Amino acid sequence: MEGFRKTTTCMLFVVISFCLRPTVIRGQDNSIGVNYGTVADNLPPPADVVMMYRDNQINKMRIFSPDPAILQALEMSQVQSGIDCLNVMVGTTNEDILSLASDVDFARQWVQTNILPYPTVCFDYITVGNEAIPGSNAHSIAPAIQNLRTALDSFNLQRIHVSTVVSMSVIGVSYPPSLGEFSAETVADMNAVLAAIAMNDDPTTQYLMVNIYPYFSYASNPTDIALPYAQLDDANVAAAVVDGPLSYSNLLDAMVDSFYSAMEKIDRSTVRLKVSESGWPSDGNGNMTTPALAGGYNTNLKNKVANSAGTPKRPDQLIVAYVFAMFNENQKVGTPTENHFGLFNPDKTPVYPFQFQ
C-alpha cells in the first residue's frame, strides 16, 4: 500500500505539472516543420539535434516513436527556453497498434510511459502508426485512436490530439483531383479512421496526416508530368491542369485535393489534412535528384506554407507541412534515394543551402 501511495502521488504530481505548465507560444501553422528520422548509425546526439531545430527556428518536429533520449533532450531544451515552444508530433510504433486498439489500459500505460514523464515538452499530436493502411493492422487504427483519446482525457490532456499517418497508397483514383477516391481495399478503414478523428477531437484540430511526395510521381512518369509542376514552381508551369472550374499549377495541390475529394465521397469532409512528410532527394536517381532540385522543392514548399496558401478546392485551409527529413539516413533501405532526403549531413553541415524563415 505504501508503494501504491508513492506511485499515485508521483503520478498526480506529473499530471499537475502538465496542468500548471505556463502558457506557451505554439508554433505557427505557417512555418515549416521537419521530420527527425533516426534510421542511421552516425547521427548527432539528440541534444545537439534539438539545438539545431532551435538554432534554425524550426518550431515543429515530428518523431516516429517515443525515443526516451529524444524526449529527454526536448524536455531539457524546453525547460531552458521557457515559453519558446517546439511543437512535437510523436508516433506510436506499428507494432503497438493492436495492443492500443484492444486494451485501453495499455493505452493509458503508453501515455504514462511516453508522455507524462515529459511535462514541459509541447506535444500537440500522437499519431497511431505510420502508413499502416493498407496492412494487417489497418482495422485496429480507429479503435487505437479512440483508446488513446480516452487515455489522454483521463490525465486531463485534451490539448494533445490523436490521428494517424497514411500515404497516397490509400487512394485508388487520384486524377483528376475531383475524381479522387479511396481504393476498395482501404475505403472501409479510412472511413473508420476519419470517423474516429472527427468524433474524438475539437473540430479545429481534426487532422489526418498524409505523406505526399510529388517527386515519386514525377520520377515514375517524367514524360507526362512537367518538372516545374512537380517542383511547386507555379510561375514556370507552362499550362495548368484544368479540372472543371478549378485549375492546378502544382502537383502537391492536386494530390491534396484528390484526398479531399475521396473524403467527400464518404461524407468525411469535415476532417482536414496535414502534410506529415514531403521532400525531394538530393541524390540517388541521376539528374532527377540533385541538391539544386531538392533545395528548390523544399524552398517552394516552405514558401507555400509561409504564404498561408490553401488548395484550389480548399483555398481557406492553409497547407501545413513537414519536410522529410532533417538528416540523410544511411541505414534506410530501398532505392538509393532513400538515403538522400536530408536537409543536413550527419556532421550537421547542410546538404544544400536552405533558409527556414
TAZIJO-V438519 format. One record per residue. N is the residue number from 1. PHI is phi in whole degrees, -180 to 180 (NA if undefined). Layout:
BEGIN
<<N | PHI> <N | PHI>>
END
This chain:
BEGIN
<<1 | NA> <2 | -61> <3 | -62> <4 | -63> <5 | -63> <6 | -65> <7 | -63> <8 | -65> <9 | -63> <10 | -63> <11 | -65> <12 | -63> <13 | -62> <14 | -64> <15 | -62> <16 | -62> <17 | -59> <18 | -62> <19 | -67> <20 | -95> <21 | -58> <22 | -57> <23 | -59> <24 | -109> <25 | -92> <26 | -79> <27 | -61> <28 | -71> <29 | -67> <30 | -93> <31 | -123> <32 | -76> <33 | -100> <34 | -139> <35 | -75> <36 | -108> <37 | -88> <38 | -132> <39 | -86> <40 | -162> <41 | -115> <42 | -139> <43 | -84> <44 | -64> <45 | -60> <46 | -53> <47 | -62> <48 | -67> <49 | -66> <50 | -60> <51 | -65> <52 | -63> <53 | -58> <54 | -69> <55 | -62> <56 | -94> <57 | 58> <58 | -90> <59 | -109> <60 | -137> <61 | -124> <62 | -116> <63 | -119> <64 | -90> <65 | -156> <66 | -81> <67 | -68> <68 | -58> <69 | -65> <70 | -68> <71 | -65> <72 | -65> <73 | -65> <74 | -65> <75 | -61> <76 | -65> <77 | -65> <78 | -68> <79 | -61> <80 | -74> <81 | -92> <82 | 72> <83 | -90> <84 | -77> <85 | -89> <86 | -104> <87 | -72> <88 | -125> <89 | -101> <90 | -116> <91 | -100> <92 | -89> <93 | -74> <94 | -63> <95 | -68> <96 | -88> <97 | -59> <98 | -62> <99 | -67> <100 | -63> <101 | -76> <102 | -95> <103 | -146> <104 | -66> <105 | -67> <106 | -64> <107 | -63> <108 | -64> <109 | -64> <110 | -61> <111 | -66> <112 | -61> <113 | -82> <114 | -112> <115 | -118> <116 | -61> <117 | -68> <118 | -126> <119 | -68> <120 | -95> <121 | -70> <122 | -88> <123 | -66> <124 | -116> <125 | -138> <126 | -109> <127 | -110> <128 | -82> <129 | 71> <130 | -140> <131 | 53> <132 | -91> <133 | -117> <134 | -75> <135 | 163> <136 | -67> <137 | -100> <138 | -58> <139 | -66> <140 | -92> <141 | -68> <142 | -60> <143 | -65> <144 | -66> <145 | -59> <146 | -65> <147 | -69> <148 | -67> <149 | -62> <150 | -62> <151 | -63> <152 | -63> <153 | -63> <154 | -67> <155 | -105> <156 | 60> <157 | -109> <158 | -65> <159 | -72> <160 | -95> <161 | -108> <162 | -126> <163 | -151> <164 | -144> <165 | -119> <166 | -125> <167 | -113> <168 | -67> <169 | -67> <170 | -79> <171 | -90> <172 | -89> <173 | -128> <174 | -123> <175 | -134> <176 | -68> <177 | -54> <178 | -67> <179 | -96> <180 | -54> <181 | -154> <182 | -72> <183 | -71> <184 | -60> <185 | -72> <186 | -110> <187 | -61> <188 | -67> <189 | -68> <190 | -65> <191 | -61> <192 | -66> <193 | -65> <194 | -64> <195 | -65> <196 | -65> <197 | -64> <198 | -69> <199 | -86> <200 | -109> <201 | -146> <202 | -59> <203 | -55> <204 | -79> <205 | -125> <206 | -84> <207 | -126> <208 | -97> <209 | -94> <210 | -130> <211 | -88> <212 | -129> <213 | -127> <214 | -56> <215 | -54> <216 | -65> <217 | -64> <218 | -64> <219 | -63> <220 | -85> <221 | -153> <222 | -69> <223 | -70> <224 | -96> <225 | -109> <226 | -71> <227 | -59> <228 | -59> <229 | -65> <230 | -75> <231 | -84> <232 | 64> <233 | -91> <234 | -53> <235 | -65> <236 | -108> <237 | -79> <238 | -67> <239 | -145> <240 | -69> <241 | -83> <242 | -97> <243 | -132> <244 | 62> <245 | -79> <246 | -106> <247 | -133> <248 | -124> <249 | -110> <250 | -152> <251 | -73> <252 | -60> <253 | -58> <254 | -64> <255 | -69> <256 | -62> <257 | -70> <258 | -64> <259 | -66> <260 | -61> <261 | -63> <262 | -62> <263 | -67> <264 | -63> <265 | -68> <266 | -115> <267 | 60> <268 | -123> <269 | -79> <270 | -77> <271 | -74> <272 | -102> <273 | -117> <274 | -119> <275 | -86> <276 | -77> <277 | -148> <278 | -163> <279 | 176> <280 | -145> <281 | -71> <282 | -95> <283 | -164> <284 | 108> <285 | -146> <286 | 60> <287 | -77> <288 | -81> <289 | -132> <290 | -124> <291 | -57> <292 | -66> <293 | -68> <294 | -63> <295 | -65> <296 | -64> <297 | -63> <298 | -67> <299 | -67> <300 | -65> <301 | -65> <302 | -59> <303 | -66> <304 | -62> <305 | -65> <306 | -63> <307 | -83> <308 | 54> <309 | -83> <310 | -96> <311 | -115> <312 | -55> <313 | -76> <314 | -126> <315 | -65> <316 | -94> <317 | -109> <318 | -63> <319 | -75> <320 | -110> <321 | -144> <322 | -122> <323 | -71> <324 | -109> <325 | -149> <326 | -66> <327 | -128> <328 | -67> <329 | -115> <330 | -81> <331 | -111> <332 | -71> <333 | -105> <334 | 121> <335 | -70> <336 | -57> <337 | -64> <338 | -58> <339 | -90> <340 | -134> <341 | -95> <342 | -77> <343 | -79> <344 | -127> <345 | -80> <346 | -60> <347 | -84> <348 | 79> <349 | -82> <350 | -67> <351 | -71> <352 | -157> <353 | -63> <354 | -154> <355 | -101> <356 | -76> <357 | -114>>
END
